[in-house]
Amino acid sequence: MLSGADPRGVAANAPAQDQSWIKIAREYGVADPRRSAFQLITTVVPMAALWVLMQQSLAVGYWVTLLLAIPTAGLLVRLFMIQHDCGHHSFFRARWLNDLVGRVISIFTLTPYDQWRNAHAYHHATSGDLDRRGIGDIDMLTVAEYRALGWRGRFVYRLYRNPLVTFVIGPAWVFVIKQRFPFRSRPDGARGLTSVLATNIAIGAVLALAMYFIGVADILLVQIPITLIASSIGVWLFFVQHQYERTYWERHKDWSFETAALRGSSYYALPRILRWFTADIGIHHIHHLCSRIPNYRLNECLIDNPGLRAFERLTFWQSIKCMRLTLWDEGQKRLVGFREALNPAANAR
């Protein structure tokens, strides 16, 4: 936690009026078509080249293929972030171009564009609202809700929040299987259904062609590790953007969009190379202030406005500790672990 911060995790020099930050952030919400095109090219071309190199490396040894899967998965994450920007209509100035590029990318990220875009918009509109949880976020219970559960409910929730499930098994389930079935999550009705079915058909067609020309075994040996690694990275990023000790959750009557953006979304200070692969999504508090800012202007906004660095800043090593935080303590206004939640003495500190 930052030195000089108050108990809510906000630095003493943070502005009293969050609204002023929204006004400032909106000034950066204009896409540069040339930068967007360059970013798209410098993501797709090296990813395609690495994919081919992975396929060729099968003749050398699968350990080489798996090593190459790591940077390739990183590029797939970056491609997903471009789809994410398209979903906010922030990557290009033209709405139709955002939707076109986003839908094409969705075939390779296995994420139905329209369905995900609408669910993610709901996440932005309700992030930090305890009374509107459940769509587009990591499932989280309050301490009181967890204590009210029977042993089966507690077991299921503990299993869900186990790091192995949350960051390994869960991502594979969501990206590979769950998103193929629209009836499991349809906040947008028929449009979501169409999005999922169309994406499934496109994925099937691309896979069929690839398997015909390259071979079933080669496609599976190359693509499976890329998908599994990228999906785990993606879920980790989404997790740490909102699941840290002094994050923000309030009941709807006390909830504020501006406060949720600034205090309930982290500033994940990653090394430069990881910032590139993740398209600066770690500057998440600014992204939630104004989702129309293209990813390549988030750092620009941060540099121009040093006061925005005063909010919750997490380093990579600090973020690792967030895995143990599983329940929201409404009294203390912070996330706690299972042990602390069930230990009255520790919870009263």
Stockholm file with secondary structure:
# STOCKHOLM 1.0

chainA/1-349         MLSGADPRGVAANAPAQDQSWIKIAREYGVADPRRSAFQLITTVVPMAALWVLMQQSLAVGYWVTLLLAIPTAGLLVRLFMIQHDCGHHSFFRARWLNDLVGRVISIFTLTPYDQWRNAHAYHHATSGDLDRRGIGDIDMLTVAEYRALGWRGRFVYRLYRNPLVTFVIGPAWVFVIKQRFPFRSRPDGARGLTSVLATNIAIGAVLALAMYFIGVADILLVQIPITLIASSIGVWLFFVQHQYERTYWERHKDWSFETAALRGSSYYALPRILRWFTADIGIHHIHHLCSRIPNYRLNECLIDNPGLRAFERLTFWQSIKCMRLTLWDEGQKRLVGFREALNPAANAR
#=GR chainA/1-349 SS CCTTBCTTSCBTTSCSCHHHHHHHHHTTCCCCHHHHHHHHHHHHHHHHHHHHHHHHHTTTCHHHHHHHHHHHHHHHHHHHHHHHHHHTTCSSSSHHHHHHHHHHHHHHHTCCHHHHHHHHHHHHHHTTBGGGCSSSSCCCEEHHHHHTSCHHHHHHHHHHTSHHIIIIIHHHIIIIIGGGCGGGSCTTTHHHHHHHHHHHHHHHHHHHHHHHHHCHHHHHHHHHHHHHHHHHHHHHHHHHTTCSTTCCCBCGGGCCHHHHHHHSSCEEECCHHHHHHTTTTTBHHHHHHCTTSCGGGHHHHHHHCGGGGGSCEEEHHHHHGGGGCCEEETTTTEEECHHHHTCHHHHTC
#=GC SS_cons         CCTTBCTTSCBTTSCSCHHHHHHHHHTTCCCCHHHHHHHHHHHHHHHHHHHHHHHHHTTTCHHHHHHHHHHHHHHHHHHHHHHHHHHTTCSSSSHHHHHHHHHHHHHHHTCCHHHHHHHHHHHHHHTTBGGGCSSSSCCCEEHHHHHTSCHHHHHHHHHHTSHHIIIIIHHHIIIIIGGGCGGGSCTTTHHHHHHHHHHHHHHHHHHHHHHHHHCHHHHHHHHHHHHHHHHHHHHHHHHHTTCSTTCCCBCGGGCCHHHHHHHSSCEEECCHHHHHHTTTTTBHHHHHHCTTSCGGGHHHHHHHCGGGGGSCEEEHHHHHGGGGCCEEETTTTEEECHHHHTCHHHHTC
//
